[in-house]
Amino acid sequence: MTTETYTVTGMTCGHCAASVTEEISEIAGVDSVDVVVETGAVTVTSAAPLDPAAVRAAVEEAGYALS
């Protein structure tokens, strides 16, 4: 298992967190996604290291940005 923490900007509510969680969860190999709206921290646990470009694309698809 691999755990990475990213910082996502622009989230302000639970709906924001749900959107980011949903998009990142669609990446192959992702086991869990934990979002803290107040800090923008997104912790992703996966079977193997994820491609940073895939994570960035998922976050952007949800309407937010990695910082």
PQR file with spaces between the fields and no chain letter, atoms N, CA, C, O and H, PARSE charges and radii, in Angstrom:
ATOM       1  N    MET     1       0.828   -1.193    0.000 -0.4000 1.5000
ATOM       2  CA   MET     1       0.000    0.000    0.000 -0.0000 2.0000
ATOM       3  C    MET     1       0.871    1.255    0.000  0.5500 1.7000
ATOM       4  O    MET     1       1.937    1.291    0.615 -0.5500 1.4000
ATOM       5  N    THR     2       0.406    2.253   -0.684 -0.4000 1.5000
ATOM       6  CA   THR     2       1.087    3.536   -0.771 -0.0000 2.0000
ATOM       7  C    THR     2       0.110    4.622   -0.339  0.5500 1.7000
ATOM       8  O    THR     2      -1.062    4.599   -0.714 -0.5500 1.4000
ATOM       9  H    THR     2      -0.460    2.223   -1.184  0.4000 1.0000
ATOM      10  N    THR     3       0.602    5.574    0.454 -0.4000 1.5000
ATOM      11  CA   THR     3      -0.231    6.705    0.866 -0.0000 2.0000
ATOM      12  C    THR     3       0.461    7.994    0.453  0.5500 1.7000
ATOM      13  O    THR     3       1.630    8.215    0.768 -0.5500 1.4000
ATOM      14  H    THR     3       1.554    5.593    0.759  0.4000 1.0000
ATOM      15  N    GLU     4      -0.275    8.839   -0.254 -0.4000 1.5000
ATOM      16  CA   GLU     4       0.226   10.150   -0.686 -0.0000 2.0000
ATOM      17  C    GLU     4      -0.769   11.213   -0.231  0.5500 1.7000
ATOM      18  O    GLU     4      -1.978   10.983   -0.221 -0.5500 1.4000
ATOM      19  H    GLU     4      -1.225    8.660   -0.510  0.4000 1.0000
ATOM      20  N    THR     5      -0.248   12.373    0.145 -0.4000 1.5000
ATOM      21  CA   THR     5      -1.114   13.492    0.508 -0.0000 2.0000
ATOM      22  C    THR     5      -0.891   14.630   -0.479  0.5500 1.7000
ATOM      23  O    THR     5       0.245   15.012   -0.758 -0.5500 1.4000
ATOM      24  H    THR     5       0.734   12.560    0.137  0.4000 1.0000
ATOM      25  N    TYR     6      -1.975   15.158   -0.994 -0.4000 1.5000
ATOM      26  CA   TYR     6      -1.953   16.260   -1.952 -0.0000 2.0000
ATOM      27  C    TYR     6      -2.693   17.441   -1.339  0.5500 1.7000
ATOM      28  O    TYR     6      -3.474   17.271   -0.402 -0.5500 1.4000
ATOM      29  H    TYR     6      -2.898   14.847   -0.767  0.4000 1.0000
ATOM      30  N    THR     7      -2.451   18.629   -1.862 -0.4000 1.5000
ATOM      31  CA   THR     7      -3.194   19.813   -1.437 -0.0000 2.0000
ATOM      32  C    THR     7      -4.023   20.291   -2.619  0.5500 1.7000
ATOM      33  O    THR     7      -3.501   20.576   -3.696 -0.5500 1.4000
ATOM      34  H    THR     7      -1.817   18.767   -2.623  0.4000 1.0000
ATOM      35  N    VAL     8      -5.331   20.372   -2.387 -0.4000 1.5000
ATOM      36  CA   VAL     8      -6.274   20.798   -3.421 -0.0000 2.0000
ATOM      37  C    VAL     8      -6.825   22.160   -3.032  0.5500 1.7000
ATOM      38  O    VAL     8      -7.261   22.357   -1.898 -0.5500 1.4000
ATOM      39  H    VAL     8      -5.755   20.140   -1.512  0.4000 1.0000
ATOM      40  N    THR     9      -6.806   23.099   -3.969 -0.4000 1.5000
ATOM      41  CA   THR     9      -7.315   24.439   -3.695 -0.0000 2.0000
ATOM      42  C    THR     9      -8.708   24.602   -4.284  0.5500 1.7000
ATOM      43  O    THR     9      -9.053   23.991   -5.296 -0.5500 1.4000
ATOM      44  H    THR     9      -6.452   22.939   -4.891  0.4000 1.0000
ATOM      45  N    GLY    10      -9.503   25.447   -3.621 -0.4000 1.5000
ATOM      46  CA   GLY    10     -10.822   25.804   -4.123 -0.0000 2.0000
ATOM      47  C    GLY    10     -11.984   25.092   -3.457  0.5500 1.7000
ATOM      48  O    GLY    10     -13.138   25.444   -3.702 -0.5500 1.4000
ATOM      49  H    GLY    10      -9.223   25.943   -2.800  0.4000 1.0000
ATOM      50  N    MET    11     -11.713   24.104   -2.624 -0.4000 1.5000
ATOM      51  CA   MET    11     -12.805   23.385   -1.960 -0.0000 2.0000
ATOM      52  C    MET    11     -13.333   24.214   -0.786  0.5500 1.7000
ATOM      53  O    MET    11     -12.563   24.795   -0.021 -0.5500 1.4000
ATOM      54  H    MET    11     -10.776   23.818   -2.425  0.4000 1.0000
ATOM      55  N    THR    12     -14.675   24.255   -0.660 -0.4000 1.5000
ATOM      56  CA   THR    12     -15.268   25.039    0.427 -0.0000 2.0000
ATOM      57  C    THR    12     -16.326   24.290    1.221  0.5500 1.7000
ATOM      58  O    THR    12     -16.788   24.790    2.247 -0.5500 1.4000
ATOM      59  H    THR    12     -15.300   23.783   -1.282  0.4000 1.0000
ATOM      60  N    CYS    13     -16.726   23.083    0.765 -0.4000 1.5000
ATOM      61  CA   CYS    13     -17.830   22.397    1.442 -0.0000 2.0000
ATOM      62  C    CYS    13     -17.750   20.890    1.250  0.5500 1.7000
ATOM      63  O    CYS    13     -16.861   20.377    0.571 -0.5500 1.4000
ATOM      64  H    CYS    13     -16.351   22.677   -0.068  0.4000 1.0000
ATOM      65  N    GLY    14     -18.692   20.201    1.859 -0.4000 1.5000
ATOM      66  CA   GLY    14     -18.757   18.757    1.740 -0.0000 2.0000
ATOM      67  C    GLY    14     -18.991   18.284    0.319  0.5500 1.7000
ATOM      68  O    GLY    14     -18.483   17.237   -0.082 -0.5500 1.4000
ATOM      69  H    GLY    14     -19.414   20.618    2.410  0.4000 1.0000
ATOM      70  N    HIS    15     -19.753   19.047   -0.440 -0.4000 1.5000
ATOM      71  CA   HIS    15     -19.997   18.676   -1.843 -0.0000 2.0000
ATOM      72  C    HIS    15     -18.698   18.724   -2.625  0.5500 1.7000
ATOM      73  O    HIS    15     -18.450   17.871   -3.477 -0.5500 1.4000
ATOM      74  H    HIS    15     -20.166   19.897   -0.114  0.4000 1.0000
ATOM      75  N    CYS    16     -17.870   19.717   -2.340 -0.4000 1.5000
ATOM      76  CA   CYS    16     -16.560   19.825   -2.988 -0.0000 2.0000
ATOM      77  C    CYS    16     -15.735   18.573   -2.691  0.5500 1.7000
ATOM      78  O    CYS    16     -15.146   17.971   -3.589 -0.5500 1.4000
ATOM      79  H    CYS    16     -18.072   20.409   -1.647  0.4000 1.0000
ATOM      80  N    ALA    17     -15.707   18.199   -1.425 -0.4000 1.5000
ATOM      81  CA   ALA    17     -14.940   17.023   -1.001 -0.0000 2.0000
ATOM      82  C    ALA    17     -15.468   15.771   -1.687  0.5500 1.7000
ATOM      83  O    ALA    17     -14.687   14.922   -2.115 -0.5500 1.4000
ATOM      84  H    ALA    17     -16.186   18.688   -0.695  0.4000 1.0000
ATOM      85  N    ALA    18     -16.780   15.651   -1.794 -0.4000 1.5000
ATOM      86  CA   ALA    18     -17.377   14.480   -2.439 -0.0000 2.0000
ATOM      87  C    ALA    18     -16.997   14.411   -3.915  0.5500 1.7000
ATOM      88  O    ALA    18     -16.730   13.329   -4.438 -0.5500 1.4000
ATOM      89  H    ALA    18     -17.415   16.341   -1.447  0.4000 1.0000
ATOM      90  N    SER    19     -16.974   15.552   -4.582 -0.4000 1.5000
ATOM      91  CA   SER    19     -16.608   15.583   -6.005 -0.0000 2.0000
ATOM      92  C    SER    19     -15.166   15.135   -6.206  0.5500 1.7000
ATOM      93  O    SER    19     -14.877   14.329   -7.091 -0.5500 1.4000
ATOM      94  H    SER    19     -17.191   16.431   -4.158  0.4000 1.0000
ATOM      95  N    VAL    20     -14.267   15.656   -5.384 -0.4000 1.5000
ATOM      96  CA   VAL    20     -12.855   15.286   -5.481 -0.0000 2.0000
ATOM      97  C    VAL    20     -12.679   13.803   -5.161  0.5500 1.7000
ATOM      98  O    VAL    20     -11.951   13.095   -5.857 -0.5500 1.4000
ATOM      99  H    VAL    20     -14.502   16.310   -4.665  0.4000 1.0000
ATOM     100  N    THR    21     -13.343   13.340   -4.113 -0.4000 1.5000
ATOM     101  CA   THR    21     -13.248   11.928   -3.725 -0.0000 2.0000
ATOM     102  C    THR    21     -13.728   11.026   -4.849  0.5500 1.7000
ATOM     103  O    THR    21     -13.085   10.025   -5.165 -0.5500 1.4000
ATOM     104  H    THR    21     -13.934   13.915   -3.548  0.4000 1.0000
ATOM     105  N    GLU    22     -14.851   11.375   -5.450 -0.4000 1.5000
ATOM     106  CA   GLU    22     -15.412   10.565   -6.528 -0.0000 2.0000
ATOM     107  C    GLU    22     -14.458   10.461   -7.712  0.5500 1.7000
ATOM     108  O    GLU    22     -14.226    9.367   -8.227 -0.5500 1.4000
ATOM     109  H    GLU    22     -15.373   12.188   -5.193  0.4000 1.0000
ATOM     110  N    GLU    23     -13.908   11.581   -8.143 -0.4000 1.5000
ATOM     111  CA   GLU    23     -13.011   11.576   -9.308 -0.0000 2.0000
ATOM     112  C    GLU    23     -11.720   10.808   -9.031  0.5500 1.7000
ATOM     113  O    GLU    23     -11.278   10.022   -9.869 -0.5500 1.4000
ATOM     114  H    GLU    23     -14.096   12.469   -7.725  0.4000 1.0000
ATOM     115  N    ILE    24     -11.112   11.028   -7.865 -0.4000 1.5000
ATOM     116  CA   ILE    24      -9.860   10.328   -7.554 -0.0000 2.0000
ATOM     117  C    ILE    24     -10.118    8.836   -7.368  0.5500 1.7000
ATOM     118  O    ILE    24      -9.276    8.015   -7.732 -0.5500 1.4000
ATOM     119  H    ILE    24     -11.471   11.667   -7.185  0.4000 1.0000
ATOM     120  N    SER    25     -11.258    8.480   -6.814 -0.4000 1.5000
ATOM     121  CA   SER    25     -11.592    7.069   -6.590 -0.0000 2.0000
ATOM     122  C    SER    25     -11.686    6.284   -7.887  0.5500 1.7000
ATOM     123  O    SER    25     -11.549    5.061   -7.880 -0.5500 1.4000
ATOM     124  H    SER    25     -11.942    9.147   -6.518  0.4000 1.0000
ATOM     125  N    GLU    26     -11.919    6.969   -9.000 -0.4000 1.5000
ATOM     126  CA   GLU    26     -12.028    6.300  -10.293 -0.0000 2.0000
ATOM     127  C    GLU    26     -10.675    5.900  -10.871  0.5500 1.7000
ATOM     128  O    GLU    26     -10.621    5.137  -11.835 -0.5500 1.4000
ATOM     129  H    GLU    26     -12.031    7.963   -9.005  0.4000 1.0000
ATOM     130  N    ILE    27      -9.581    6.402  -10.296 -0.4000 1.5000
ATOM     131  CA   ILE    27      -8.249    6.024  -10.772 -0.0000 2.0000
ATOM     132  C    ILE    27      -7.989    4.572  -10.374  0.5500 1.7000
ATOM     133  O    ILE    27      -8.216    4.193   -9.225 -0.5500 1.4000
ATOM     134  H    ILE    27      -9.625    7.022   -9.512  0.4000 1.0000
ATOM     135  N    ALA    28      -7.519    3.771  -11.308 -0.4000 1.5000
ATOM     136  CA   ALA    28      -7.240    2.357  -11.040 -0.0000 2.0000
ATOM     137  C    ALA    28      -6.250    2.204   -9.890  0.5500 1.7000
ATOM     138  O    ALA    28      -5.215    2.868   -9.851 -0.5500 1.4000
ATOM     139  H    ALA    28      -7.335    4.079  -12.241  0.4000 1.0000
ATOM     140  N    GLY    29      -6.586    1.322   -8.960 -0.4000 1.5000
ATOM     141  CA   GLY    29      -5.688    1.025   -7.852 -0.0000 2.0000
ATOM     142  C    GLY    29      -5.949    1.817   -6.586  0.5500 1.7000
ATOM     143  O    GLY    29      -5.377    1.511   -5.540 -0.5500 1.4000
ATOM     144  H    GLY    29      -7.427    0.782   -8.992  0.4000 1.0000
ATOM     145  N    VAL    30      -6.807    2.834   -6.661 -0.4000 1.5000
ATOM     146  CA   VAL    30      -7.090    3.651   -5.476 -0.0000 2.0000
ATOM     147  C    VAL    30      -7.950    2.854   -4.503  0.5500 1.7000
ATOM     148  O    VAL    30      -8.986    2.303   -4.874 -0.5500 1.4000
ATOM     149  H    VAL    30      -7.272    3.082   -7.511  0.4000 1.0000
ATOM     150  N    ASP    31      -7.501    2.803   -3.254 -0.4000 1.5000
ATOM     151  CA   ASP    31      -8.216    2.067   -2.211 -0.0000 2.0000
ATOM     152  C    ASP    31      -9.105    2.996   -1.393  0.5500 1.7000
ATOM     153  O    ASP    31     -10.255    2.665   -1.102 -0.5500 1.4000
ATOM     154  H    ASP    31      -6.659    3.250   -2.953  0.4000 1.0000
ATOM     155  N    SER    32      -8.569    4.169   -1.020 -0.4000 1.5000
ATOM     156  CA   SER    32      -9.373    5.116   -0.246 -0.0000 2.0000
ATOM     157  C    SER    32      -8.901    6.543   -0.483  0.5500 1.7000
ATOM     158  O    SER    32      -7.752    6.787   -0.855 -0.5500 1.4000
ATOM     159  H    SER    32      -7.635    4.438   -1.257  0.4000 1.0000
ATOM     160  N    VAL    33      -9.820    7.480   -0.258 -0.4000 1.5000
ATOM     161  CA   VAL    33      -9.541    8.909   -0.398 -0.0000 2.0000
ATOM     162  C    VAL    33     -10.119    9.608    0.819  0.5500 1.7000
ATOM     163  O    VAL    33     -11.299    9.441    1.130 -0.5500 1.4000
ATOM     164  H    VAL    33     -10.753    7.282    0.044  0.4000 1.0000
ATOM     165  N    ASP    34      -9.300   10.390    1.512 -0.4000 1.5000
ATOM     166  CA   ASP    34      -9.754   11.142    2.680 -0.0000 2.0000
ATOM     167  C    ASP    34      -9.501   12.623    2.422  0.5500 1.7000
ATOM     168  O    ASP    34      -8.363   13.025    2.180 -0.5500 1.4000
ATOM     169  H    ASP    34      -8.342   10.526    1.260  0.4000 1.0000
ATOM     170  N    VAL    35     -10.559   13.439    2.473 -0.4000 1.5000
ATOM     171  CA   VAL    35     -10.462   14.867    2.170 -0.0000 2.0000
ATOM     172  C    VAL    35     -10.763   15.687    3.416  0.5500 1.7000
ATOM     173  O    VAL    35     -11.749   15.438    4.109 -0.5500 1.4000
ATOM     174  H    VAL    35     -11.484   13.112    2.670  0.4000 1.0000
ATOM     175  N    VAL    36      -9.907   16.670    3.698 -0.4000 1.5000
ATOM     176  CA   VAL    36     -10.144   17.637    4.773 -0.0000 2.0000
ATOM     177  C    VAL    36     -10.352   18.989    4.096  0.5500 1.7000
ATOM     178  O    VAL    36      -9.397   19.634    3.664 -0.5500 1.4000
ATOM     179  H    VAL    36      -9.106   16.872    3.135  0.4000 1.0000
ATOM     180  N    VAL    37     -11.607   19.405    4.012 -0.4000 1.5000
ATOM     181  CA   VAL    37     -11.947   20.634    3.283 -0.0000 2.0000
ATOM     182  C    VAL    37     -11.216   21.847    3.843  0.5500 1.7000
ATOM     183  O    VAL    37     -10.716   22.680    3.087 -0.5500 1.4000
ATOM     184  H    VAL    37     -12.383   18.881    4.363  0.4000 1.0000
ATOM     185  N    GLU    38     -11.154   21.946    5.176 -0.4000 1.5000
ATOM     186  CA   GLU    38     -10.578   23.136    5.811 -0.0000 2.0000
ATOM     187  C    GLU    38      -9.119   23.383    5.424  0.5500 1.7000
ATOM     188  O    GLU    38      -8.694   24.531    5.303 -0.5500 1.4000
ATOM     189  H    GLU    38     -11.560   21.270    5.791  0.4000 1.0000
ATOM     190  N    THR    39      -8.362   22.319    5.230 -0.4000 1.5000
ATOM     191  CA   THR    39      -6.941   22.468    4.897 -0.0000 2.0000
ATOM     192  C    THR    39      -6.640   22.189    3.434  0.5500 1.7000
ATOM     193  O    THR    39      -5.570   22.542    2.938 -0.5500 1.4000
ATOM     194  H    THR    39      -8.708   21.386    5.328  0.4000 1.0000
ATOM     195  N    GLY    40      -7.576   21.559    2.747 -0.4000 1.5000
ATOM     196  CA   GLY    40      -7.346   21.170    1.356 -0.0000 2.0000
ATOM     197  C    GLY    40      -6.553   19.883    1.228  0.5500 1.7000
ATOM     198  O    GLY    40      -6.202   19.486    0.117 -0.5500 1.4000
ATOM     199  H    GLY    40      -8.445   21.273    3.151  0.4000 1.0000
ATOM     200  N    ALA    41      -6.263   19.219    2.351 -0.4000 1.5000
ATOM     201  CA   ALA    41      -5.473   17.990    2.316 -0.0000 2.0000
ATOM     202  C    ALA    41      -6.312   16.829    1.776  0.5500 1.7000
ATOM     203  O    ALA    41      -7.437   16.589    2.213 -0.5500 1.4000
ATOM     204  H    ALA    41      -6.549   19.541    3.253  0.4000 1.0000
ATOM     205  N    VAL    42      -5.727   16.127    0.820 -0.4000 1.5000
ATOM     206  CA   VAL    42      -6.371   14.954    0.242 -0.0000 2.0000
ATOM     207  C    VAL    42      -5.377   13.802    0.365  0.5500 1.7000
ATOM     208  O    VAL    42      -4.325   13.807   -0.273 -0.5500 1.4000
ATOM     209  H    VAL    42      -4.813   16.323    0.465  0.4000 1.0000
ATOM     210  N    THR    43      -5.720   12.823    1.183 -0.4000 1.5000
ATOM     211  CA   THR    43      -4.849   11.671    1.396 -0.0000 2.0000
ATOM     212  C    THR    43      -5.405   10.495    0.609  0.5500 1.7000
ATOM     213  O    THR    43      -6.559   10.100    0.774 -0.5500 1.4000
ATOM     214  H    THR    43      -6.575   12.818    1.701  0.4000 1.0000
ATOM     215  N    VAL    44      -4.551    9.944   -0.256 -0.4000 1.5000
ATOM     216  CA   VAL    44      -4.967    8.862   -1.136 -0.0000 2.0000
ATOM     217  C    VAL    44      -4.158    7.612   -0.810  0.5500 1.7000
ATOM     218  O    VAL    44      -2.927    7.644   -0.810 -0.5500 1.4000
ATOM     219  H    VAL    44      -3.614   10.265   -0.390  0.4000 1.0000
ATOM     220  N    THR    45      -4.848    6.520   -0.535 -0.4000 1.5000
ATOM     221  CA   THR    45      -4.200    5.236   -0.309 -0.0000 2.0000
ATOM     222  C    THR    45      -4.460    4.371   -1.530  0.5500 1.7000
ATOM     223  O    THR    45      -5.598    4.237   -1.979 -0.5500 1.4000
ATOM     224  H    THR    45      -5.848    6.494   -0.535  0.4000 1.0000
ATOM     225  N    SER    46      -3.389    3.783   -2.065 -0.4000 1.5000
ATOM     226  CA   SER    46      -3.519    2.980   -3.277 -0.0000 2.0000
ATOM     227  C    SER    46      -2.617    1.754   -3.206  0.5500 1.7000
ATOM     228  O    SER    46      -1.711    1.673   -2.377 -0.5500 1.4000
ATOM     229  H    SER    46      -2.464    3.892   -1.701  0.4000 1.0000
ATOM     230  N    ALA    47      -2.885    0.806   -4.093 -0.4000 1.5000
ATOM     231  CA   ALA    47      -2.126   -0.439   -4.126 -0.0000 2.0000
ATOM     232  C    ALA    47      -0.680   -0.188   -4.544  0.5500 1.7000
ATOM     233  O    ALA    47       0.231   -0.878   -4.086 -0.5500 1.4000
ATOM     234  H    ALA    47      -3.621    0.872   -4.767  0.4000 1.0000
ATOM     235  N    ALA    48      -0.471    0.793   -5.408 -0.4000 1.5000
ATOM     236  CA   ALA    48       0.857    1.139   -5.919 -0.0000 2.0000
ATOM     237  C    ALA    48       0.905    2.655   -6.101  0.5500 1.7000
ATOM     238  O    ALA    48      -0.141    3.304   -6.129 -0.5500 1.4000
ATOM     239  H    ALA    48      -1.211    1.354   -5.781  0.4000 1.0000
ATOM     240  N    PRO    49       2.101    3.226   -6.225 -0.5600 1.5000
ATOM     241  CA   PRO    49       2.186    4.678   -6.439  0.2800 2.0000
ATOM     242  C    PRO    49       1.362    5.103   -7.661  0.5500 1.7000
ATOM     243  O    PRO    49       1.345    4.420   -8.685 -0.5500 1.4000
ATOM     244  N    LEU    50       0.689    6.235   -7.530 -0.4000 1.5000
ATOM     245  CA   LEU    50      -0.151    6.745   -8.618 -0.0000 2.0000
ATOM     246  C    LEU    50       0.633    7.703   -9.505  0.5500 1.7000
ATOM     247  O    LEU    50       1.589    8.342   -9.066 -0.5500 1.4000
ATOM     248  H    LEU    50       0.703    6.791   -6.699  0.4000 1.0000
ATOM     249  N    ASP    51       0.216    7.785  -10.741 -0.4000 1.5000
ATOM     250  CA   ASP    51       0.786    8.749  -11.675 -0.0000 2.0000
ATOM     251  C    ASP    51       0.283   10.136  -11.261  0.5500 1.7000
ATOM     252  O    ASP    51      -0.925   10.374  -11.259 -0.5500 1.4000
ATOM     253  H    ASP    51      -0.561    7.266  -11.098  0.4000 1.0000
ATOM     254  N    PRO    52       1.188   11.051  -10.911 -0.5600 1.5000
ATOM     255  CA   PRO    52       0.752   12.395  -10.495  0.2800 2.0000
ATOM     256  C    PRO    52      -0.135   13.083  -11.535  0.5500 1.7000
ATOM     257  O    PRO    52      -1.032   13.846  -11.178 -0.5500 1.4000
ATOM     258  N    ALA    53       0.112   12.817  -12.815 -0.4000 1.5000
ATOM     259  CA   ALA    53      -0.710   13.427  -13.866 -0.0000 2.0000
ATOM     260  C    ALA    53      -2.145   12.923  -13.798  0.5500 1.7000
ATOM     261  O    ALA    53      -3.078   13.672  -14.088 -0.5500 1.4000
ATOM     262  H    ALA    53       0.841   12.197  -13.106  0.4000 1.0000
ATOM     263  N    ALA    54      -2.329   11.662  -13.418 -0.4000 1.5000
ATOM     264  CA   ALA    54      -3.680   11.103  -13.301 -0.0000 2.0000
ATOM     265  C    ALA    54      -4.421   11.740  -12.135  0.5500 1.7000
ATOM     266  O    ALA    54      -5.616   12.021  -12.229 -0.5500 1.4000
ATOM     267  H    ALA    54      -1.571   11.054  -13.182  0.4000 1.0000
ATOM     268  N    VAL    55      -3.705   11.969  -11.032 -0.4000 1.5000
ATOM     269  CA   VAL    55      -4.323   12.614   -9.868 -0.0000 2.0000
ATOM     270  C    VAL    55      -4.697   14.055  -10.220  0.5500 1.7000
ATOM     271  O    VAL    55      -5.800   14.508   -9.917 -0.5500 1.4000
ATOM     272  H    VAL    55      -2.734   11.741  -10.956  0.4000 1.0000
ATOM     273  N    ARG    56      -3.783   14.761  -10.854 -0.4000 1.5000
ATOM     274  CA   ARG    56      -4.049   16.148  -11.268 -0.0000 2.0000
ATOM     275  C    ARG    56      -5.261   16.202  -12.194  0.5500 1.7000
ATOM     276  O    ARG    56      -6.123   17.065  -12.030 -0.5500 1.4000
ATOM     277  H    ARG    56      -2.887   14.394  -11.100  0.4000 1.0000
ATOM     278  N    ALA    57      -5.337   15.299  -13.156 -0.4000 1.5000
ATOM     279  CA   ALA    57      -6.454   15.282  -14.093 -0.0000 2.0000
ATOM     280  C    ALA    57      -7.771   15.011  -13.380  0.5500 1.7000
ATOM     281  O    ALA    57      -8.791   15.613  -13.716 -0.5500 1.4000
ATOM     282  H    ALA    57      -4.636   14.598  -13.289  0.4000 1.0000
ATOM     283  N    ALA    58      -7.763   14.114  -12.403 -0.4000 1.5000
ATOM     284  CA   ALA    58      -8.982   13.802  -11.646 -0.0000 2.0000
ATOM     285  C    ALA    58      -9.443   15.008  -10.843  0.5500 1.7000
ATOM     286  O    ALA    58     -10.635   15.311  -10.800 -0.5500 1.4000
ATOM     287  H    ALA    58      -6.935   13.625  -12.130  0.4000 1.0000
ATOM     288  N    VAL    59      -8.506   15.692  -10.211 -0.4000 1.5000
ATOM     289  CA   VAL    59      -8.840   16.877   -9.411 -0.0000 2.0000
ATOM     290  C    VAL    59      -9.392   17.976  -10.319  0.5500 1.7000
ATOM     291  O    VAL    59     -10.367   18.644   -9.974 -0.5500 1.4000
ATOM     292  H    VAL    59      -7.537   15.446  -10.247  0.4000 1.0000
ATOM     293  N    GLU    60      -8.765   18.160  -11.479 -0.4000 1.5000
ATOM     294  CA   GLU    60      -9.238   19.178  -12.427 -0.0000 2.0000
ATOM     295  C    GLU    60     -10.603   18.823  -12.985  0.5500 1.7000
ATOM     296  O    GLU    60     -11.424   19.710  -13.221 -0.5500 1.4000
ATOM     297  H    GLU    60      -7.973   17.618  -11.760  0.4000 1.0000
ATOM     298  N    GLU    61     -10.861   17.533  -13.201 -0.4000 1.5000
ATOM     299  CA   GLU    61     -12.182   17.090  -13.684 -0.0000 2.0000
ATOM     300  C    GLU    61     -13.257   17.430  -12.673  0.5500 1.7000
ATOM     301  O    GLU    61     -14.394   17.726  -13.040 -0.5500 1.4000
ATOM     302  H    GLU    61     -10.194   16.813  -13.010  0.4000 1.0000
ATOM     303  N    ALA    62     -12.891   17.387  -11.373 -0.4000 1.5000
ATOM     304  CA   ALA    62     -13.842   17.738  -10.315 -0.0000 2.0000
ATOM     305  C    ALA    62     -14.025   19.258  -10.209  0.5500 1.7000
ATOM     306  O    ALA    62     -14.929   19.727   -9.518 -0.5500 1.4000
ATOM     307  H    ALA    62     -11.967   17.146  -11.075  0.4000 1.0000
ATOM     308  N    GLY    63     -13.168   20.025  -10.891 -0.4000 1.5000
ATOM     309  CA   GLY    63     -13.310   21.476  -10.894 -0.0000 2.0000
ATOM     310  C    GLY    63     -12.383   22.212   -9.949  0.5500 1.7000
ATOM     311  O    GLY    63     -12.617   23.375   -9.622 -0.5500 1.4000
ATOM     312  H    GLY    63     -12.433   19.645  -11.452  0.4000 1.0000
ATOM     313  N    TYR    64     -11.320   21.532   -9.505 -0.4000 1.5000
ATOM     314  CA   TYR    64     -10.394   22.135   -8.536 -0.0000 2.0000
ATOM     315  C    TYR    64      -8.967   22.017   -9.054  0.5500 1.7000
ATOM     316  O    TYR    64      -8.748   21.542  -10.168 -0.5500 1.4000
ATOM     317  H    TYR    64     -11.129   20.587   -9.771  0.4000 1.0000
ATOM     318  N    ALA    65      -8.004   22.441   -8.260 -0.4000 1.5000
ATOM     319  CA   ALA    65      -6.607   22.413   -8.697 -0.0000 2.0000
ATOM     320  C    ALA    65      -5.708   21.880   -7.599  0.5500 1.7000
ATOM     321  O    ALA    65      -5.957   22.090   -6.412 -0.5500 1.4000
ATOM     322  H    ALA    65      -8.182   22.827   -7.354  0.4000 1.0000
ATOM     323  N    LEU    66      -4.656   21.186   -8.016 -0.4000 1.5000
ATOM     324  CA   LEU    66      -3.606   20.798   -7.071 -0.0000 2.0000
ATOM     325  C    LEU    66      -2.681   21.980   -6.888  0.5500 1.7000
ATOM     326  O    LEU    66      -2.401   22.706   -7.841 -0.5500 1.4000
ATOM     327  H    LEU    66      -4.453   21.015   -8.980  0.4000 1.0000
ATOM     328  N    SER    67      -2.207   22.177   -5.680 -0.4000 1.5000
ATOM     329  CA   SER    67      -1.247   23.271   -5.480 -0.0000 2.0000
ATOM     330  C    SER    67       0.108   22.697   -5.163  0.5500 1.7000
ATOM     331  O    SER    67       1.063   23.446   -4.959 -0.5500 1.4000
ATOM     332  H    SER    67      -2.434   21.587   -4.905  0.4000 1.0000
